[in-house]
Amino acid sequence: MADFSVNETRHKGHHAYDRVEYRVYFALIFVFALPFAVLGYAWTVIRHARTPDQGPVARAWAEARQIAPMIFRA
């Protein structure tokens, strides 16, 4: 017997990052992470006398990208 379900069109799923609620949470997390990222950046520059690979904005952005999806995971 043939499986005809493989030829059905797939519906495009909705991603969490397409929603307004996700973007609001992402923005809030980013705003709260930014001061800590700046402090971490400054601490690395003062303590080790070198600049980190990521700047403070990129570091805060990366943290927000990690944390925000955890809120919407069910």
DRENDO-1510 file (C-alpha; in Angstrom, 1 decimal, always signed):
<recs>
REC; n; res; u; v; w
REC; 1; MET; +0.0; +0.0; +0.0 .
REC; 2; ALA; +1.4; +3.4; -1.0 .
REC; 3; ASP; +1.8; +6.2; +1.6 .
REC; 4; PHE; +0.2; +9.3; +0.0 .
REC; 5; SER; +0.9; +11.5; +3.0 .
REC; 6; VAL; +4.5; +12.1; +1.9 .
REC; 7; ASN; +3.2; +14.1; -1.1 .
REC; 8; GLU; +1.0; +16.4; +0.9 .
REC; 9; THR; +2.1; +20.0; +1.0 .
REC; 10; ARG; +3.5; +21.0; +4.3 .
REC; 11; HIS; +2.3; +24.1; +6.1 .
REC; 12; LYS; +4.8; +26.6; +7.0 .
REC; 13; GLY; +5.2; +26.6; +10.8 .
REC; 14; HIS; +5.1; +29.7; +12.8 .
REC; 15; HIS; +8.3; +30.6; +14.5 .
REC; 16; ALA; +8.5; +32.2; +17.9 .
REC; 17; TYR; +10.6; +35.0; +16.6 .
REC; 18; ASP; +7.9; +36.1; +14.2 .
REC; 19; ARG; +5.6; +37.2; +17.0 .
REC; 20; VAL; +5.5; +40.6; +18.7 .
REC; 21; GLU; +5.5; +39.0; +22.1 .
REC; 22; TYR; +8.9; +37.3; +21.4 .
REC; 23; ARG; +10.3; +40.6; +20.1 .
REC; 24; VAL; +9.2; +42.4; +23.3 .
REC; 25; TYR; +10.8; +39.8; +25.5 .
REC; 26; PHE; +14.0; +39.8; +23.4 .
REC; 27; ALA; +14.2; +43.6; +23.6 .
REC; 28; LEU; +13.8; +43.5; +27.4 .
REC; 29; ILE; +16.4; +40.8; +27.9 .
REC; 30; PHE; +18.8; +42.7; +25.6 .
REC; 31; VAL; +18.3; +45.9; +27.5 .
REC; 32; PHE; +18.9; +44.2; +30.8 .
REC; 33; ALA; +21.9; +42.2; +29.5 .
REC; 34; LEU; +23.6; +45.3; +28.0 .
REC; 35; PRO; +24.9; +46.9; +31.2 .
REC; 36; PHE; +26.3; +43.5; +32.3 .
REC; 37; ALA; +28.0; +43.0; +29.0 .
REC; 38; VAL; +29.6; +46.4; +29.1 .
REC; 39; LEU; +30.9; +45.7; +32.6 .
REC; 40; GLY; +32.2; +42.3; +31.5 .
REC; 41; TYR; +33.9; +43.9; +28.5 .
REC; 42; ALA; +35.5; +46.6; +30.7 .
REC; 43; TRP; +36.6; +44.1; +33.3 .
REC; 44; THR; +38.3; +42.0; +30.6 .
REC; 45; VAL; +40.0; +45.1; +29.2 .
REC; 46; ILE; +41.2; +46.2; +32.6 .
REC; 47; ARG; +42.1; +42.8; +34.0 .
REC; 48; HIS; +43.7; +41.1; +30.9 .
REC; 49; ALA; +44.8; +44.3; +29.0 .
REC; 50; ARG; +43.1; +42.9; +25.8 .
REC; 51; THR; +39.8; +43.4; +24.0 .
REC; 52; PRO; +37.5; +40.4; +23.9 .
REC; 53; ASP; +36.4; +38.9; +20.5 .
REC; 54; GLN; +32.9; +40.2; +20.9 .
REC; 55; GLY; +32.0; +43.7; +21.8 .
REC; 56; PRO; +29.4; +44.4; +24.5 .
REC; 57; VAL; +26.5; +44.8; +22.1 .
REC; 58; ALA; +27.3; +41.5; +20.3 .
REC; 59; ARG; +27.6; +39.8; +23.7 .
REC; 60; ALA; +24.3; +41.1; +25.0 .
REC; 61; TRP; +22.7; +40.2; +21.7 .
REC; 62; ALA; +24.0; +36.7; +21.9 .
REC; 63; GLU; +22.7; +36.3; +25.5 .
REC; 64; ALA; +19.3; +37.6; +24.5 .
REC; 65; ARG; +19.2; +35.1; +21.5 .
REC; 66; GLN; +19.9; +32.3; +24.0 .
REC; 67; ILE; +17.5; +33.3; +26.7 .
REC; 68; ALA; +14.4; +34.5; +24.8 .
REC; 69; PRO; +13.7; +31.1; +23.1 .
REC; 70; MET; +13.8; +29.4; +26.5 .
REC; 71; ILE; +10.8; +31.4; +27.6 .
REC; 72; PHE; +8.7; +30.2; +24.7 .
REC; 73; ARG; +9.8; +26.5; +24.7 .
REC; 74; ALA; +7.0; +24.3; +25.8 .
</recs>
